[in-house]
Amino acid sequence: RKVIAAHSFSWVGIQTTFVFLFAYLQQTLPHLSDIDMGRVGSTSFLVLNAVGALLPAFVLMPVAHRIGRIKTHALSLACMTAGYIGLYLGGSTPMQIYLLMAVVGIGWAAIVSLPFAIVSQKVNQARMGLFMGLFNLSVVLPQLVVSLGVALFVSRAPDTGVIFLISAISLALSTVTWSLIRED
């Protein structure tokens, strides 16, 4: 239950970014043409996913072998939280956005790699399919929360930068919740 709750908070934060980054860019960088705006958004996601693809094998797994998967995951989420706070406070140029998306990518790398390994250790192997199905709800339900609740909030907010505050709070809650889970 703790793992599902902790993972759900992570996905509320990341889905908020996935859904609303372009709205943020439109408000923050109104001087850019549509093509340049698309480039900034695409490059932002490229940076996020490049870090997310490279870090698990080359950094996170070696660290996890030394300090444990849960601590590694919590530290990665804390970095992601810091990246979101940075975006909220100062992501006002394309270069700042790219650099901070790289920091956010540290947590993204952990989200796409470590929770599944952690869950597979914690559950009864004979009931793995059931638990993985339930675990996937921690991805699907946050998508609904973002599409319904967060979307309504962001649409009424005068500053779309609030998406990064929402993401930072959500990731901070996830970090705290993951910290409460014991390593096997």
C-alpha positions in Angstrom: 0.0 0.0 0.0 2.8 2.4 0.9 4.6 1.7 -2.4 1.4 2.3 -4.4 0.7 5.6 -2.6 4.3 6.7 -2.9 4.4 5.9 -6.6 1.0 7.6 -7.2 2.3 10.9 -5.9 5.3 10.6 -8.3 2.9 10.2 -11.2 0.7 13.1 -10.3 3.8 15.3 -10.5 5.2 13.9 -13.8 1.8 13.8 -15.5 1.2 17.4 -14.6 4.4 18.3 -16.5 3.6 16.0 -19.4 0.2 17.6 -19.9 0.9 21.3 -19.2 4.5 22.0 -20.2 3.4 23.5 -23.5 0.9 25.8 -21.8 3.7 27.0 -19.5 6.0 27.6 -22.5 3.4 29.6 -24.3 2.9 31.9 -21.3 6.6 32.1 -20.4 8.1 32.5 -23.8 5.4 34.3 -25.8 8.0 35.9 -28.2 8.8 32.5 -29.7 7.2 31.4 -33.0 5.1 28.2 -32.9 7.9 26.3 -34.5 10.5 27.6 -31.9 8.0 26.9 -29.1 7.7 23.3 -30.4 11.5 23.0 -30.5 11.8 24.1 -26.9 9.1 21.7 -25.8 10.5 18.8 -27.8 14.0 19.5 -26.6 12.8 19.7 -23.0 11.3 16.3 -23.3 14.4 15.0 -25.1 16.6 16.1 -22.2 14.2 14.6 -19.7 14.1 11.3 -21.5 17.8 11.1 -22.3 18.6 11.4 -18.6 15.8 9.0 -17.9 17.3 6.5 -20.3 20.9 6.7 -19.4 20.9 7.1 -15.6 19.3 3.8 -14.5 22.1 1.6 -15.9 25.1 3.8 -15.4 24.3 5.6 -12.1 21.2 4.5 -10.3 21.8 0.7 -10.3 25.4 1.0 -9.0 24.2 3.5 -6.3 21.3 1.1 -5.5 23.7 -1.7 -4.9 25.5 0.4 -2.4 22.7 2.1 -0.4 19.6 0.2 -1.5 16.9 0.7 -4.1 14.5 2.6 -1.9 17.1 5.1 -0.6 18.3 5.6 -4.2 14.8 6.1 -5.4 14.0 8.6 -2.6 17.2 10.6 -3.3 16.4 10.7 -7.0 12.9 12.0 -6.3 14.3 14.6 -4.0 16.5 15.8 -6.9 13.4 15.8 -9.1 11.6 17.9 -6.5 14.5 20.4 -6.5 14.3 20.5 -10.3 10.6 21.4 -10.2 11.2 24.1 -7.5 13.9 25.5 -9.8 11.5 25.5 -12.8 8.9 27.2 -10.6 11.3 29.9 -9.4 13.4 30.5 -12.5 12.7 28.4 -15.6 12.3 31.5 -17.8 14.7 30.8 -20.7 15.1 27.8 -22.9 18.5 27.0 -21.5 17.3 27.2 -17.9 14.4 24.9 -18.8 16.7 22.4 -20.4 19.1 22.3 -17.4 16.3 22.0 -14.9 14.6 19.3 -17.0 17.9 17.4 -16.8 17.6 17.6 -13.0 14.0 16.5 -13.2 15.2 13.6 -15.4 17.1 12.1 -12.4 13.8 11.4 -10.7 12.3 10.3 -14.0 15.1 7.8 -14.4 14.2 6.3 -11.0 10.5 6.3 -11.7 10.8 4.3 -14.9 13.2 1.8 -13.4 13.3 1.3 -9.6 9.7 0.9 -8.4 9.1 -2.2 -10.5 12.2 -3.8 -9.1 11.1 -2.8 -5.5 7.6 -4.1 -6.0 8.8 -7.4 -7.4 10.9 -7.9 -4.2 8.1 -7.1 -1.8 5.2 -9.2 -3.1 4.4 -12.9 -3.0 5.9 -14.3 -6.3 2.9 -16.5 -6.8 0.6 -13.5 -6.9 2.9 -11.2 -9.0 0.4 -10.6 -11.8 -2.2 -9.4 -9.3 0.1 -7.1 -7.5 1.6 -5.7 -10.8 -2.0 -5.0 -12.0 -2.7 -3.1 -8.8 0.6 -1.4 -9.0 -0.3 -0.1 -12.5 -3.2 1.7 -10.9 -0.7 3.9 -9.3 0.0 5.2 -12.8 -3.5 5.3 -14.2 -5.4 6.9 -11.3 -2.9 9.9 -11.1 -3.5 10.4 -14.8 -7.2 10.9 -14.0 -6.4 13.2 -11.1 -4.3 15.4 -13.4 -6.8 15.3 -16.3 -9.7 16.3 -14.0 -8.6 18.0 -10.9 -5.2 19.6 -11.8 -6.5 20.7 -15.2 -9.3 22.6 -13.6 -6.9 24.3 -11.2 -4.4 25.2 -13.9 -7.0 26.5 -16.2 -8.1 29.0 -13.4 -4.6 29.9 -12.3 -3.2 33.2 -13.6 0.3 31.8 -13.9 0.8 28.4 -15.5 4.1 28.1 -13.6 1.9 26.7 -10.9 2.3 23.3 -12.7 5.8 23.1 -11.3 4.7 23.9 -7.8 2.1 21.2 -8.0 4.7 18.8 -9.3 7.2 19.8 -6.6 4.7 19.3 -3.9 3.6 15.9 -5.3 7.2 14.7 -5.7 8.0 15.9 -2.2 5.1 13.9 -0.8 6.4 10.9 -2.8 9.9 11.3 -1.5 8.6 11.4 2.1 6.4 8.4 1.5 9.2 6.4 -0.1 11.4 7.2 2.8 8.9 5.5 5.1 9.2 2.2 3.3 11.8 -0.3 4.6 14.3 -1.9 2.4 14.1 -5.7 2.3 
